[in-house]
Amino acid sequence: MKPAVQPGGSQRFGAAVRRLSGAARNLPPVRWTQALLVRLGVRGLRGRTAVIAVPYLWLLLFFLVPFVIVLKISFSEAQIAMPPYQPLLHWAGDRLADIRLNVNPGNYLYLFEDSLYLRAFANSLQVAALSTALALVIGYPLAYAIARADARWRAILLMLVILPFWTSFLLRVYAWIGILKSNGLLNNLLLWLGVIDHPVVMLQTDFATYLGIVYCYLPFMVMPLYANLEKMDLSLLEAAEDLGCRPLRAFISITLPLSTPGIVAGCMLVFIPAVGEYVIPALLGPADSLMIGKVLWTEFFNNRDWPVASAVAIALLLVLVAPIVYFQRLQGRASGART
Amino acid sequence: MKSKTSLARLSFLVFGFAFLYLPILSLVFYSFNKSRLVTVWGGFSTEWYGKLFENEPILDAAWLSLRVAAINATGATILGTLAGLALARFGRFRGRTLFTGMITAPLVMPEVITGLSLLLLFVATEHAFGWPEGRGVSTITIAHMTLTLSYVAVIVQSRLASLDVSLEEAAMDLGARPARVFLLVTLPIISPALISGWLLAFTISLDDLVIASFVSGPGSSTLPMVIFSKVRLGVSPDINALATIMVSLVTVGVVIAGLVTRRSVRVRQRDLEMAAGVH
């Protein structure tokens, strides 16, 4: 006998899941995990297995599964409800065969239709690339000078590079507002020196974004460069000097090529996070700045369009997957060489 | 010739550190400014510090952030140590490539992606299982732990990789079980790495704006969220005062840590020399 009011398919599915997890809900998470593992046949969970399993499960649950969910939502349709997207699986009738797949590639097509997104991606890559180059130009001499400084000073100088990293990122970006604004420090200094005769607009420009990224990510550039330059075999340089090579030439033909791994690692550490940067363009950049991190933020918080925001996130990930994998290879090789 | 290159190196150092520190020093300097216009000097005053400690939203947010940071750092250190141990000592195991990938990816992943994906997870689990009931301290802590356990794992792994395994082997030869060896031999040796991992996890959590904005709920604003909404409207002198307090605390902490490590290095060196002398 059928009930008078047939509940919707997806509701019934949800109820089933809730019933299944009903017992689990009353257990503390630890016992729940244990019970689950025993059910799965993972008995004698101790020692080695436990050491691997605990962080492994954590990362699977809170790092990998979320990406699957983002991927799923990026293919679903937006709706005005909570949560604001339609389910991918749709129960049209009451049999298992009545499952309808509701896959919607429209969000991705939309990214191509509206030129805003493509321009934002291009602009983010450009801003990140130029900032990385600037950070290299400023960071390399600094790393070089620290690595060649007297051994007694090296640890202190290195600590001085890392110290700003321990203070708040947000407050370091904030510092530049006071410096760059129209009646800020830099304008006042330039006016006083007579370089300019009226304040120049520096805050809320692309220039300010570049400056902010270079400033905040400089320690990430200096650290791998220093690590590389510090362990370099100096006898090569001495040999070059003995053979009559001038210092600048020795630097260009010996030090620079040997420090390539450090340069690559430093550039990756600046470039990858800079592409998706939100705080710096939001505080220092122009109001209409097209940085993809900002676009994603606006799409999510202001437009409340979760599917499009998810599609932007997946697209951003696809853009960054090549440099990320390359960086991981590099890290793997470095740690392999160390052991 | 020699002096020319060392002069160049000195100028690199001066320029580099001026770039790194002048903005921070400007924050500190203007926190003692009487004028409300942050960058116009109006005489020395500490009134903004007083104002800061009367600002309820900032104090509440600071307390929330400190709690989240402490729980996060402790959890991330435990999980990160296990992960670092697995990576450094267990050789090849099934799924190692995926594991390594999941450890290193959060280090460079744009924060907007991490934040969005975790929020969507929490929304989905709340919808399906009724957990978490609303978002707040617990969701922010879980999100931060996921991010910062990677940092701890990398630190612990590199410390373990540079560690002589013969001590652990000796303990095992003498009949100690692996868990005992870890607790009595490995853990004390890597404790400096654990402390720096804890502090790093604490700082990252205290500093995070983007991920916290995604996974926090109404009524649970962290300190960076409050600062961000204030700073968006322009400079404000009490934020300068807050920055000065944070910079001083960090500086004192880093200097103490530096002195302690230098001392322990010296002690270890002396021990080694004495051991060599005995032989």
HADDOCK unambig.tbl for C-alpha pairs under 7 A between the chains (distance, minus, plus):
assign (segid A and resid 14 and name CA) (segid B and resid 128 and name CA) 6.54 0.50 0.50
assign (segid A and resid 17 and name CA) (segid B and resid 128 and name CA) 6.97 0.50 0.50
assign (segid A and resid 18 and name CA) (segid B and resid 128 and name CA) 6.59 0.50 0.50
assign (segid A and resid 18 and name CA) (segid B and resid 129 and name CA) 5.98 0.50 0.50
assign (segid A and resid 21 and name CA) (segid B and resid 129 and name CA) 6.84 0.50 0.50
assign (segid A and resid 51 and name CA) (segid B and resid 82 and name CA) 5.40 0.50 0.50
assign (segid A and resid 51 and name CA) (segid B and resid 86 and name CA) 6.64 0.50 0.50
assign (segid A and resid 52 and name CA) (segid B and resid 82 and name CA) 6.85 0.50 0.50
assign (segid A and resid 52 and name CA) (segid B and resid 83 and name CA) 6.51 0.50 0.50
assign (segid A and resid 52 and name CA) (segid B and resid 86 and name CA) 5.81 0.50 0.50
assign (segid A and resid 55 and name CA) (segid B and resid 79 and name CA) 5.46 0.50 0.50
assign (segid A and resid 55 and name CA) (segid B and resid 82 and name CA) 6.75 0.50 0.50
assign (segid A and resid 55 and name CA) (segid B and resid 83 and name CA) 5.84 0.50 0.50
assign (segid A and resid 56 and name CA) (segid B and resid 99 and name CA) 6.64 0.50 0.50
assign (segid A and resid 59 and name CA) (segid B and resid 102 and name CA) 6.62 0.50 0.50
assign (segid A and resid 59 and name CA) (segid B and resid 146 and name CA) 6.79 0.50 0.50
assign (segid A and resid 62 and name CA) (segid B and resid 118 and name CA) 6.83 0.50 0.50
assign (segid A and resid 62 and name CA) (segid B and resid 146 and name CA) 6.57 0.50 0.50
assign (segid A and resid 66 and name CA) (segid B and resid 117 and name CA) 4.86 0.50 0.50
assign (segid A and resid 66 and name CA) (segid B and resid 118 and name CA) 5.67 0.50 0.50
assign (segid A and resid 66 and name CA) (segid B and resid 120 and name CA) 6.79 0.50 0.50
assign (segid A and resid 66 and name CA) (segid B and resid 121 and name CA) 5.16 0.50 0.50
assign (segid A and resid 67 and name CA) (segid B and resid 117 and name CA) 5.85 0.50 0.50
assign (segid A and resid 69 and name CA) (segid B and resid 120 and name CA) 6.76 0.50 0.50
assign (segid A and resid 69 and name CA) (segid B and resid 121 and name CA) 6.59 0.50 0.50
assign (segid A and resid 70 and name CA) (segid B and resid 117 and name CA) 5.75 0.50 0.50
assign (segid A and resid 70 and name CA) (segid B and resid 120 and name CA) 6.84 0.50 0.50
assign (segid A and resid 138 and name CA) (segid B and resid 16 and name CA) 6.99 0.50 0.50
assign (segid A and resid 141 and name CA) (segid B and resid 12 and name CA) 5.72 0.50 0.50
assign (segid A and resid 142 and name CA) (segid B and resid 12 and name CA) 5.48 0.50 0.50
assign (segid A and resid 142 and name CA) (segid B and resid 13 and name CA) 5.64 0.50 0.50
assign (segid A and resid 142 and name CA) (segid B and resid 16 and name CA) 5.82 0.50 0.50
assign (segid A and resid 145 and name CA) (segid B and resid 9 and name CA) 4.91 0.50 0.50
assign (segid A and resid 145 and name CA) (segid B and resid 12 and name CA) 6.48 0.50 0.50
assign (segid A and resid 145 and name CA) (segid B and resid 13 and name CA) 6.31 0.50 0.50
assign (segid A and resid 166 and name CA) (segid B and resid 203 and name CA) 6.52 0.50 0.50
assign (segid A and resid 166 and name CA) (segid B and resid 250 and name CA) 6.70 0.50 0.50
assign (segid A and resid 167 and name CA) (segid B and resid 246 and name CA) 6.76 0.50 0.50
assign (segid A and resid 167 and name CA) (segid B and resid 247 and name CA) 5.89 0.50 0.50
assign (segid A and resid 167 and name CA) (segid B and resid 250 and name CA) 6.41 0.50 0.50
assign (segid A and resid 168 and name CA) (segid B and resid 207 and name CA) 5.49 0.50 0.50
assign (segid A and resid 169 and name CA) (segid B and resid 207 and name CA) 6.50 0.50 0.50
assign (segid A and resid 171 and name CA) (segid B and resid 243 and name CA) 6.37 0.50 0.50
assign (segid A and resid 172 and name CA) (segid B and resid 24 and name CA) 6.69 0.50 0.50
assign (segid A and resid 175 and name CA) (segid B and resid 23 and name CA) 5.61 0.50 0.50
assign (segid A and resid 175 and name CA) (segid B and resid 24 and name CA) 6.49 0.50 0.50
assign (segid A and resid 175 and name CA) (segid B and resid 27 and name CA) 5.95 0.50 0.50
assign (segid A and resid 176 and name CA) (segid B and resid 23 and name CA) 6.62 0.50 0.50
assign (segid A and resid 177 and name CA) (segid B and resid 235 and name CA) 6.94 0.50 0.50
assign (segid A and resid 178 and name CA) (segid B and resid 39 and name CA) 6.50 0.50 0.50
assign (segid A and resid 178 and name CA) (segid B and resid 235 and name CA) 6.51 0.50 0.50
assign (segid A and resid 184 and name CA) (segid B and resid 39 and name CA) 5.74 0.50 0.50
assign (segid A and resid 185 and name CA) (segid B and resid 39 and name CA) 6.37 0.50 0.50
assign (segid A and resid 215 and name CA) (segid B and resid 20 and name CA) 6.95 0.50 0.50
assign (segid A and resid 269 and name CA) (segid B and resid 108 and name CA) 6.80 0.50 0.50
assign (segid A and resid 272 and name CA) (segid B and resid 108 and name CA) 6.23 0.50 0.50
assign (segid A and resid 273 and name CA) (segid B and resid 108 and name CA) 5.78 0.50 0.50
assign (segid A and resid 273 and name CA) (segid B and resid 109 and name CA) 6.43 0.50 0.50
assign (segid A and resid 273 and name CA) (segid B and resid 110 and name CA) 5.05 0.50 0.50
assign (segid A and resid 276 and name CA) (segid B and resid 110 and name CA) 5.07 0.50 0.50
assign (segid A and resid 276 and name CA) (segid B and resid 112 and name CA) 6.92 0.50 0.50
assign (segid A and resid 277 and name CA) (segid B and resid 110 and name CA) 6.79 0.50 0.50
assign (segid A and resid 283 and name CA) (segid B and resid 232 and name CA) 6.31 0.50 0.50
assign (segid A and resid 293 and name CA) (segid B and resid 112 and name CA) 6.26 0.50 0.50
assign (segid A and resid 313 and name CA) (segid B and resid 113 and name CA) 5.73 0.50 0.50
assign (segid A and resid 328 and name CA) (segid B and resid 104 and name CA) 6.75 0.50 0.50
assign (segid A and resid 339 and name CA) (segid B and resid 161 and name CA) 5.74 0.50 0.50
